[in-house]
Amino acid sequence: MRLTRSLEDYRQEHLLDVGEFASYLGITEQTYRRLLIEPEKVRMTTKRQVRERIGVPPALIVELAPKPSAALQAQVQAVLDEADMLGWTAYDPDTYTPTGERFAGDGSAR
């Protein structure tokens, strides 16, 4: 399973300070800080450059992950509402198979 991580996670993984990591990414320190604070104000070409340098899909970098559309948000909310109504199914964390146990959205047993 791959998790979405922040650029700061990748920077710390490489044991680099902000200036060194920005240089590694081929951008200025100012652009790096803008990516952390206001990623929507950074050009797509710069975002692609950062993604290529890190080597993971943009959806796995918090600052580069696309914002979900209103339609997708509505679909997700509908699924959550249905699960709250019918109950959630527990899964074994090792095998990812359903355990048969059902619980409410607050975590209590059903």
Sequence and secondary structure as in RCSB ss.txt:
>XXXX:A:sequence
MRLTRSLEDYRQEHLLDVGEFASYLGITEQTYRRLLIEPEKVRMTTKRQVRERIGVPPALIVELAPKPSAALQAQ
VQAVLDEADMLGWTAYDPDTYTPTGERFAGDGSAR
>XXXX:A:secstr
    B HHHHHHHTT  HHHHHHHHTS HHHHHHHHH GGGS HHHHHHHHHHHTS GGGBTTTS    HHHHHH
HHHHHHHHHHH EEEE TTT  EEEEEE TTS B 
